[in-house]
Amino acid sequence: MIRPASEIEYPPSQALCKKARMIARMSALSENTDNLMSVIAQRLGSEEPKYAAEIEAMTEEQSRLIDNMRRIIRS
């Protein structure tokens, strides 16, 4: 991600380093939860088609929560 010159600090402050680490953790969490939801959807979906709506709702809620956390980190 390319940042505008107004957002670049050198050397970076501790707060900026913590923010960057938090963003990296959020990205990893998002990727891992996406993989987990995919496995859950495949296993439950193949066993019981009635769970499809619940799986979809869980996936949407998970995405909403992660988006909210990203907004909090970036503000």
C-alpha positions as CSV (number, residue, x, y, z in Angstrom):
1,M,0.0,0.0,0.0
2,I,1.4,3.4,-1.0
3,R,1.0,6.1,1.6
4,P,0.9,9.8,0.8
5,A,4.0,11.8,2.0
6,S,1.9,13.5,4.7
7,E,1.5,10.1,6.4
8,I,5.1,8.9,6.3
9,E,7.1,9.3,9.5
10,Y,10.8,8.5,9.7
11,P,11.8,7.1,12.0
12,P,8.3,5.7,12.6
13,S,6.8,6.4,16.0
14,Q,5.9,3.6,18.4
15,A,2.2,4.3,17.8
16,L,2.7,3.9,14.1
17,C,4.6,0.7,14.5
18,K,1.8,-0.7,16.7
19,K,-0.8,0.4,14.2
20,A,1.1,-1.4,11.4
21,R,1.4,-4.6,13.5
22,M,-2.3,-4.5,14.3
23,I,-3.2,-4.1,10.6
24,A,-1.0,-7.0,9.7
25,R,-2.6,-9.1,12.5
26,M,-6.1,-8.1,11.2
27,S,-5.1,-9.2,7.7
28,A,-3.9,-12.6,8.9
29,L,-7.0,-13.0,11.1
30,S,-9.2,-12.2,8.1
31,E,-7.4,-14.7,5.9
32,N,-7.6,-17.4,8.6
33,T,-11.2,-16.9,9.4
34,D,-12.1,-16.9,5.7
35,N,-10.3,-20.3,5.4
36,L,-12.1,-21.6,8.5
37,M,-15.5,-20.5,7.2
38,S,-14.8,-22.1,3.9
39,V,-14.1,-25.5,5.6
40,I,-17.2,-25.2,7.8
41,A,-19.3,-24.4,4.7
42,Q,-18.0,-27.3,2.8
43,R,-18.4,-29.8,5.6
44,L,-21.8,-28.6,6.8
45,G,-23.0,-27.8,3.3
46,S,-22.2,-31.3,2.1
47,E,-23.9,-32.9,5.1
48,E,-27.0,-30.7,5.6
49,P,-28.1,-28.3,3.0
50,K,-30.4,-26.6,5.5
51,Y,-27.4,-25.0,7.2
52,A,-26.5,-23.0,4.1
53,A,-28.5,-19.9,5.2
54,E,-26.8,-20.0,8.7
55,I,-23.4,-20.4,7.2
56,E,-24.0,-17.4,4.9
57,A,-25.2,-15.3,7.8
58,M,-22.1,-16.2,9.8
59,T,-19.9,-15.3,6.9
60,E,-21.6,-11.9,6.5
61,E,-21.4,-11.2,10.2
62,Q,-17.7,-12.2,10.3
63,S,-17.0,-9.8,7.4
64,R,-18.9,-7.0,9.0
65,L,-16.9,-7.4,12.3
66,I,-13.6,-7.5,10.5
67,D,-14.5,-4.4,8.5
68,N,-15.4,-2.6,11.7
69,M,-12.1,-3.6,13.3
70,R,-10.2,-2.3,10.3
71,R,-12.0,1.0,10.5
72,I,-11.2,1.3,14.2
73,I,-7.5,0.6,13.5
74,R,-7.2,3.1,10.7
75,S,-8.9,5.9,12.5
